[in-house]
Amino acid sequence: MKKSNRKWLVGLAILVALAAVGGFTFYNSSKKVDYITAKIERGDIDATISATGTCNAVINVQVGSQVSGNILELHADYNSKVTKGQLVAVIDPAPFQAKVDQAKAALDSAKASAMNARASLKKAQADVANAKANIANQDANIVKSKSAVSDAKVKLDRRKAMVKDGIIAQEDLDTAQATYDQAVALLNAANAQMDAAKDSQESAIAQEDVIKTQIDSAEASVKQQNANLEQAQLDLSHTHIVSPVDGTVIARNMDVGQTVAASFSAPTIFNIAQDLTKMQVDANIDESDIGRVRLDQPVSFTVDAFPGQVFRGSVTQIRQNPTNVQNVITYDVVIRFSNDDLKLFPGMTANVRILTDRQMDVLRLPNAAIRFRPPDAPAPDKGKTGFGGGDKGKGGFGGGDKGKGGRGGGGFQTVYLLGEDGKPKPVRVRTGAGDGNFVSVLSDNLKEGDTVITGIQIQAKNGPGGFPGQQQQNFKGGRGF
């Protein structure tokens, strides 16, 4: 009984296998392959670099406070139009006015000290002059005293001789001696007075020098206090904050009553965009593409706020400072554009396309034709992938799924023409620059009007429930620059 059951199961398995093979053969025979095709045509190729960037004002001024204090008034808000020199904020001026008053008082005191020192100098100079006059008088007295001593000496000597000869009495000699002694005493007194006059002159001169030093110090103090006053007045003027440019307030970072601490950092009260009718896009260009960017190249870009609308500008600056984000190097390319209608705001994300090359009226084929492979065709050698066709090649502008833009140059690709028998016919062609949708044809084995295959569509021959299969769509239109 068990043996017969085993035979029955084996036979059933064989029947199921035969039925499956037969059904698969029937299904394959009922399939019809429709090829999606496109004509090789002439047209323009715009080689571009695609990137993202941010819309910014050309000049964005951060307006802050140079002094610390409480914000007393704000005269501007978001979107306010301001002019150069317009008052936009006021810091409480009371503490700074007090410092100005203190500085004025200190300056007045220093000026008074300087004035007193100058008056003392005049008195000291008068004392020096008096001392010089006294010395002159004492000098005259000494000359007079010396003359008197000389006369008294002559008379004394004569009286001594006359007394010796008995001509005069001793009393006359004593009188002459007394006169002489008195003249000598007067001379000694005159010399002593001369020494005192000289000492007085030296003291007066020293006092004059001291007072001159005091005047220099007082004048220096006046200058210092004057500088302190000017600084206090400058700080007071900084409590009135004015706009440095004509523009629009795009940000207000503080409120009335908030304390500004300028000593620790440079606080920003307002961000003012100078002219929003002229703006720029700062685009992040990959290092592999930056070599193809040139000044004045035309640029088109879109923003999410206005889908479908294309804005235009041009490259005005290529900044050499690199940005490294997770080992990805990019460079900032500045793109200027007009914003006369003020549609675009600072901070908007821009999807940028920079036109690096334009080829007019060239033979071109769709990138989908390069990517197409028949189901039974061998996979392409990725190591030899040419210009446009690598599945993930970095070099192909138009063909690779992750291509970043037309890089110019050439490469060999395999495309498939639709043969007369309705089957794909491989053709090896050389391609040139591409724009993401089309790639130029450089070889002469393709001509205008040839039909290339861009995809397939598998359908069942009979019945509405046929299998549509996998469909690869070709690209019929370009992304005009």
NORFEN-V380464 format. One line per field, one symbol per residue. burial: I if it has 9 or more other ideal C-beta (glycine too) atoms within 8 Angstrom, else O. A space follows every 50 residues. Layout:
burial = ???
//
This chain:
burial = OOOOOOOOOOOOOOOOOOOOOOOOOOOOOIIOOOIIIIOIOOIIIIIIII IOIIIIIIIIIOIIIOIOIIIOOIOIOOOOOIOOOIOIIIIIIOOIIOII OIIIOIIOIIIOIIOIIIOIIOOIIOIIOIIIOIIOIIIOIIOIIIOIIO IIIOIIOIIIOIIOOOOOOOOIIOIIIOIIOIIIOIIOIIIOIIOOIIOI IOIIIOIIOIIIOIIOOIIOIIOIIIOIIOIIIOIIOIIIIIIOIOIIII OIOIOOOOOIOIOOOOIIIIIIIIIIOIIIIIIIIIIOIIOIIOOOIIII IIIOOOOOOOIIIIIIOIOOOOIOOOOOIIIIIIIIIOIOOOOIOIOIII IIIIIIIIIOOIIIIIIIIIIIOOOOOOOIOIOOIIIIIIIOIIIIIIII OOIIIIIIOIIIIIIIIIOOOOOIOOIOIIIIIIIIIIIIIOOOOIOOOI IIIIIIIIIIOOOOOIOOIOIIOIIOOIOOI
//
